[in-house]
Amino acid sequence: MEKSSFFKKLHIRPLDILLFAVFTAVAAVSVVELSRSGSGKAVLIVDSPGGEYVYDLSVNRELKIRGLLGYSIIRISSGSAFFVDSACPNKTCVQCAPIRHNGEWIACMPNQVFIRIESKAENGADISSF
């Protein structure tokens, strides 16, 4: 089957290919920008039934966060964060790998405790929002 008849059968026009290429380029640039963690100060954001808390990832500490079922223990160590223990029955959150890069997250769904990493630009603006 020759190439031009293949595109005619699919009803693909040159403008369709151009739009797809532009969309792919914008998506690729967005992913690269969102995943950059070296652009500023990384913080840990903890969402729980008690509120939202922000912690500096450069300060090692252990957090005791009250959730729906009880307490979740979160450790910040060497620029990463992870669940040490939680009041949930299956402990899936405890088995997750530590997070350290912009956009990474771990959730303890039964206890309703959610942690995520965000990088803040030097001027305080969030680089993940355009």
C-alpha positions as protocol buffer text, in pm:
chain_id: "A"
residue {
  index: 1
  type: MET
  ca { x: 0 y: 0 z: 0 }
}
residue {
  index: 2
  type: GLU
  ca { x: 151 y: 331 z: -96 }
}
residue {
  index: 3
  type: LYS
  ca { x: 198 y: 597 z: 166 }
}
residue {
  index: 4
  type: SER
  ca { x: -43 y: 856 z: 33 }
}
residue {
  index: 5
  type: SER
  ca { x: -334 y: 613 z: 13 }
}
residue {
  index: 6
  type: PHE
  ca { x: -265 y: 503 z: 374 }
}
residue {
  index: 7
  type: PHE
  ca { x: -303 y: 861 z: 499 }
}
residue {
  index: 8
  type: LYS
  ca { x: -610 y: 913 z: 284 }
}
residue {
  index: 9
  type: LYS
  ca { x: -778 y: 608 z: 437 }
}
residue {
  index: 10
  type: LEU
  ca { x: -707 y: 740 z: 789 }
}
residue {
  index: 11
  type: HIS
  ca { x: -810 y: 1091 z: 688 }
}
residue {
  index: 12
  type: ILE
  ca { x: -487 y: 1235 z: 825 }
}
residue {
  index: 13
  type: ARG
  ca { x: -398 y: 1575 z: 686 }
}
residue {
  index: 14
  type: PRO
  ca { x: -66 y: 1759 z: 716 }
}
residue {
  index: 15
  type: LEU
  ca { x: -223 y: 1998 z: 967 }
}
residue {
  index: 16
  type: ASP
  ca { x: -314 y: 1699 z: 1189 }
}
residue {
  index: 17
  type: ILE
  ca { x: 49 y: 1589 z: 1191 }
}
residue {
  index: 18
  type: LEU
  ca { x: 165 y: 1943 z: 1272 }
}
residue {
  index: 19
  type: LEU
  ca { x: -85 y: 1974 z: 1561 }
}
residue {
  index: 20
  type: PHE
  ca { x: 25 y: 1636 z: 1699 }
}
residue {
  index: 21
  type: ALA
  ca { x: 392 y: 1741 z: 1682 }
}
residue {
  index: 22
  type: VAL
  ca { x: 320 y: 2071 z: 1862 }
}
residue {
  index: 23
  type: PHE
  ca { x: 116 y: 1893 z: 2131 }
}
residue {
  index: 24
  type: THR
  ca { x: 392 y: 1636 z: 2183 }
}
residue {
  index: 25
  type: ALA
  ca { x: 658 y: 1909 z: 2213 }
}
residue {
  index: 26
  type: VAL
  ca { x: 450 y: 2108 z: 2467 }
}
residue {
  index: 27
  type: ALA
  ca { x: 385 y: 1792 z: 2671 }
}
residue {
  index: 28
  type: ALA
  ca { x: 755 y: 1701 z: 2672 }
}
residue {
  index: 29
  type: VAL
  ca { x: 862 y: 2049 z: 2784 }
}
residue {
  index: 30
  type: SER
  ca { x: 596 y: 2046 z: 3058 }
}
residue {
  index: 31
  type: VAL
  ca { x: 714 y: 1712 z: 3194 }
}
residue {
  index: 32
  type: VAL
  ca { x: 1075 y: 1829 z: 3200 }
}
residue {
  index: 33
  type: GLU
  ca { x: 984 y: 2154 z: 3378 }
}
residue {
  index: 34
  type: LEU
  ca { x: 766 y: 1980 z: 3636 }
}
residue {
  index: 35
  type: SER
  ca { x: 1023 y: 1716 z: 3717 }
}
residue {
  index: 36
  type: ARG
  ca { x: 1313 y: 1956 z: 3772 }
}
residue {
  index: 37
  type: SER
  ca { x: 1397 y: 1961 z: 4141 }
}
residue {
  index: 38
  type: GLY
  ca { x: 1719 y: 2162 z: 4132 }
}
residue {
  index: 39
  type: SER
  ca { x: 1550 y: 2496 z: 4061 }
}
residue {
  index: 40
  type: GLY
  ca { x: 1486 y: 2593 z: 4418 }
}
residue {
  index: 41
  type: LYS
  ca { x: 1418 y: 2481 z: 4769 }
}
residue {
  index: 42
  type: ALA
  ca { x: 1237 y: 2147 z: 4803 }
}
residue {
  index: 43
  type: VAL
  ca { x: 966 y: 2121 z: 5068 }
}
residue {
  index: 44
  type: LEU
  ca { x: 750 y: 1841 z: 5199 }
}
residue {
  index: 45
  type: ILE
  ca { x: 379 y: 1915 z: 5206 }
}
residue {
  index: 46
  type: VAL
  ca { x: 167 y: 1700 z: 5436 }
}
residue {
  index: 47
  type: ASP
  ca { x: -211 y: 1697 z: 5389 }
}
residue {
  index: 48
  type: SER
  ca { x: -416 y: 1540 z: 5667 }
}
residue {
  index: 49
  type: PRO
  ca { x: -762 y: 1575 z: 5821 }
}
residue {
  index: 50
  type: GLY
  ca { x: -603 y: 1827 z: 6061 }
}
residue {
  index: 51
  type: GLY
  ca { x: -476 y: 2055 z: 5784 }
}
residue {
  index: 52
  type: GLU
  ca { x: -186 y: 2113 z: 5549 }
}
residue {
  index: 53
  type: TYR
  ca { x: 170 y: 2146 z: 5680 }
}
residue {
  index: 54
  type: VAL
  ca { x: 493 y: 2244 z: 5501 }
}
residue {
  index: 55
  type: TYR
  ca { x: 837 y: 2121 z: 5612 }
}
residue {
  index: 56
  type: ASP
  ca { x: 1186 y: 2197 z: 5484 }
}
residue {
  index: 57
  type: LEU
  ca { x: 1344 y: 1881 z: 5337 }
}
residue {
  index: 58
  type: SER
  ca { x: 1692 y: 1993 z: 5438 }
}
residue {
  index: 59
  type: VAL
  ca { x: 1611 y: 1952 z: 5811 }
}
residue {
  index: 60
  type: ASN
  ca { x: 1609 y: 1593 z: 5937 }
}
residue {
  index: 61
  type: ARG
  ca { x: 1313 y: 1523 z: 6167 }
}
residue {
  index: 62
  type: GLU
  ca { x: 1035 y: 1282 z: 6250 }
}
residue {
  index: 63
  type: LEU
  ca { x: 672 y: 1397 z: 6222 }
}
residue {
  index: 64
  type: LYS
  ca { x: 372 y: 1256 z: 6405 }
}
residue {
  index: 65
  type: ILE
  ca { x: 66 y: 1344 z: 6197 }
}
residue {
  index: 66
  type: ARG
  ca { x: -285 y: 1269 z: 6318 }
}
residue {
  index: 67
  type: GLY
  ca { x: -502 y: 1100 z: 6058 }
}
residue {
  index: 68
  type: LEU
  ca { x: -852 y: 956 z: 6045 }
}
residue {
  index: 69
  type: LEU
  ca { x: -755 y: 624 z: 6211 }
}
residue {
  index: 70
  type: GLY
  ca { x: -469 y: 741 z: 6431 }
}
residue {
  index: 71
  type: TYR
  ca { x: -115 y: 867 z: 6384 }
}
residue {
  index: 72
  type: SER
  ca { x: 117 y: 840 z: 6085 }
}
residue {
  index: 73
  type: ILE
  ca { x: 489 y: 872 z: 6150 }
}
residue {
  index: 74
  type: ILE
  ca { x: 681 y: 1041 z: 5867 }
}
residue {
  index: 75
  type: ARG
  ca { x: 1059 y: 1078 z: 5865 }
}
residue {
  index: 76
  type: ILE
  ca { x: 1252 y: 1345 z: 5676 }
}
residue {
  index: 77
  type: SER
  ca { x: 1611 y: 1234 z: 5630 }
}
residue {
  index: 78
  type: SER
  ca { x: 1885 y: 1347 z: 5388 }
}
residue {
  index: 79
  type: GLY
  ca { x: 1645 y: 1533 z: 5162 }
}
residue {
  index: 80
  type: SER
  ca { x: 1389 y: 1255 z: 5134 }
}
residue {
  index: 81
  type: ALA
  ca { x: 1065 y: 1170 z: 5313 }
}
residue {
  index: 82
  type: PHE
  ca { x: 887 y: 842 z: 5386 }
}
residue {
  index: 83
  type: PHE
  ca { x: 629 y: 680 z: 5613 }
}
residue {
  index: 84
  type: VAL
  ca { x: 785 y: 496 z: 5908 }
}
residue {
  index: 85
  type: ASP
  ca { x: 452 y: 375 z: 6049 }
}
residue {
  index: 86
  type: SER
  ca { x: 81 y: 444 z: 6015 }
}
residue {
  index: 87
  type: ALA
  ca { x: -247 y: 343 z: 6174 }
}
residue {
  index: 88
  type: CYS
  ca { x: -371 y: 185 z: 5850 }
}
residue {
  index: 89
  type: PRO
  ca { x: -436 y: -190 z: 5836 }
}
residue {
  index: 90
  type: ASN
  ca { x: -230 y: -286 z: 5527 }
}
residue {
  index: 91
  type: LYS
  ca { x: 77 y: -55 z: 5568 }
}
residue {
  index: 92
  type: THR
  ca { x: 116 y: 0 z: 5193 }
}
residue {
  index: 93
  type: CYS
  ca { x: 238 y: 355 z: 5258 }
}
residue {
  index: 94
  type: VAL
  ca { x: 518 y: 223 z: 5483 }
}
residue {
  index: 95
  type: GLN
  ca { x: 638 y: -7 z: 5204 }
}
residue {
  index: 96
  type: CYS
  ca { x: 671 y: 277 z: 4950 }
}
residue {
  index: 97
  type: ALA
  ca { x: 1015 y: 402 z: 4854 }
}
residue {
  index: 98
  type: PRO
  ca { x: 1125 y: 740 z: 4994 }
}
residue {
  index: 99
  type: ILE
  ca { x: 1033 y: 1046 z: 4788 }
}
residue {
  index: 100
  type: ARG
  ca { x: 1282 y: 1322 z: 4713 }
}
residue {
  index: 101
  type: HIS
  ca { x: 1197 y: 1484 z: 4378 }
}
residue {
  index: 102
  type: ASN
  ca { x: 945 y: 1749 z: 4276 }
}
residue {
  index: 103
  type: GLY
  ca { x: 604 y: 1596 z: 4210 }
}
residue {
  index: 104
  type: GLU
  ca { x: 661 y: 1267 z: 4393 }
}
residue {
  index: 105
  type: TRP
  ca { x: 403 y: 1163 z: 4653 }
}
residue {
  index: 106
  type: ILE
  ca { x: 290 y: 889 z: 4890 }
}
residue {
  index: 107
  type: ALA
  ca { x: -60 y: 851 z: 5030 }
}
residue {
  index: 108
  type: CYS
  ca { x: -198 y: 659 z: 5326 }
}
residue {
  index: 109
  type: MET
  ca { x: -554 y: 639 z: 5200 }
}
residue {
  index: 110
  type: PRO
  ca { x: -718 y: 472 z: 5502 }
}
residue {
  index: 111
  type: ASN
  ca { x: -563 y: 725 z: 5742 }
}
residue {
  index: 112
  type: GLN
  ca { x: -610 y: 1013 z: 5495 }
}
residue {
  index: 113
  type: VAL
  ca { x: -250 y: 1137 z: 5518 }
}
residue {
  index: 114
  type: PHE
  ca { x: -89 y: 1248 z: 5191 }
}
residue {
  index: 115
  type: ILE
  ca { x: 271 y: 1366 z: 5148 }
}
residue {
  index: 116
  type: ARG
  ca { x: 424 y: 1528 z: 4841 }
}
residue {
  index: 117
  type: ILE
  ca { x: 740 y: 1710 z: 4737 }
}
residue {
  index: 118
  type: GLU
  ca { x: 729 y: 2053 z: 4578 }
}
residue {
  index: 119
  type: SER
  ca { x: 1020 y: 2268 z: 4470 }
}
residue {
  index: 120
  type: LYS
  ca { x: 988 y: 2638 z: 4529 }
}
residue {
  index: 121
  type: ALA
  ca { x: 1173 y: 2886 z: 4311 }
}
residue {
  index: 122
  type: GLU
  ca { x: 1406 y: 3130 z: 4483 }
}
residue {
  index: 123
  type: ASN
  ca { x: 1141 y: 3405 z: 4469 }
}
residue {
  index: 124
  type: GLY
  ca { x: 892 y: 3178 z: 4649 }
}
residue {
  index: 125
  type: ALA
  ca { x: 683 y: 3094 z: 4342 }
}
residue {
  index: 126
  type: ASP
  ca { x: 590 y: 2733 z: 4281 }
}
residue {
  index: 127
  type: ILE
  ca { x: 765 y: 2613 z: 3966 }
}
residue {
  index: 128
  type: SER
  ca { x: 499 y: 2351 z: 3905 }
}
residue {
  index: 129
  type: SER
  ca { x: 229 y: 2608 z: 3833 }
}
residue {
  index: 130
  type: PHE
  ca { x: 242 y: 2797 z: 3505 }
}
